Amino acid sequence: MTTEHQVRTADFGMVGLGVMGRNLALNVEEHGFSVAVWNLESDWTDRFLAENSGKQLIGTKSLAELVESLAKPRKIMLMVTAGAAVDSVIDQLEGLLEPGDAIIDGGNTWFEDTRRREQRLRERGIRVFGVGVSGGEEGARHGPSLMPGGDAETWEAIRPIFEAIAAKTESGPCVTHVGSDGAGHFVKMVHNGIEYADMQLIAETYDVLRRGFGMTNDELADTFAAWNRGELESFLVEITATIFEHVDPETQRHTVDLVLDKAGQKGTGRWTCQSALALGVPVPSIQAALDARGLSALKDERVAASSKLHGPEASAPTDRHTAVSTLHDALWTAKVCAYAQGLTLISSAAREYGWEIDLAEIARIWKGGCIIRAKLLDEIMQAWSGDPKPANLLVATGFPAQLERRVTGLRQCVGWAAHAGVPAPAMSASLAYFDAYRTATLPQNLTQAQRDAFGAHTFVRSDRPDAGPQHVDWL
């Protein structure tokens, strides 16, 4: 079942020919590597080959045939639905593969599942790689950001293919060996958590400009396009400007106004918050973005409540020119806080699971191909390139001075939103994170005293921290 361009053995295997799988397979083939493909529905395979005749592709009717068609050590990428489907394919492949062969899971898989699978197959010498793939279908076809986690030795066998197909920037291909076992999927999960926050922060900025200052979609398009030519340059800001320009051909209205305000989610944002909670890492901006999507799903309840619960009339407390400049600084500051939370979570996980993750490299591979690619990542990459490494992005070289100058914009934005009754949960959470992190003395001394008073949970004396746990009969 080979194409007319006969290939005896293939360099790479692809299981799953959905949009991402087929595009990645074509990307690999386009860069000079032959690809064997298999899909559960064989007619998908037939159609894929028919649409791409003349290419270095081998179609196979079974996983056994796929394995047989690959050069050793075999490299097989799975682009199937995360969860039970991945386990099913791995179970079938396990008996067909040999020591040194690699299974590469490119889906949005829960990192603990990857760790479990890697540990189990390691005993047989079969390598499991968990690879975060970002960039959507366009990235998969023409250059994604790739976050592979797995065995370092096996990485060298996979590396030429991944470096060839990854997005390229002036800093190199957007792929690096993230770390062992589940590190790749963990980093991709956090990438998506930051993406949640970034999208929510942009949405809140839009809402303040629209409802607080009455900006039209055309004015919003011009504003975001201008921002994208400066320090806020990013893929998400770029597409936001384009979205405001789009007109529905049927109604001649701006299409964005016809989109129902209920945001979906696939689980990676929730996983990010769950992991942060387990590791004791605060990620309030990401959590606020997750909660905002949850509240958006309550459309019918919100419509009913809007007739019973009334807020202030949205009004502009300043002129538009000042507002645009202020909100620019607010968005930049809040974005930095979201990145700070995500990077701190990655660092904490690396310590917990024994992963050697280079955050400068993570910032570098996020510069191209992925959804959160942004100019800001150049500064983040530089922040972790030297020694000592910063404890938090907020205190990294160059950031304190910028934050000092711009945080006033975030304070004003949150104040305007509250004054106008416009919800800005991620903006507010980012400001609270910044203020809490910069505060030497927080009110949790009272919290700890309360815990000791009602539950004898003890406390540490600030004047004698080495004296050990203390208890007082407060009542």
Disulfide bonds with the S-S distance in Angstrom:
none
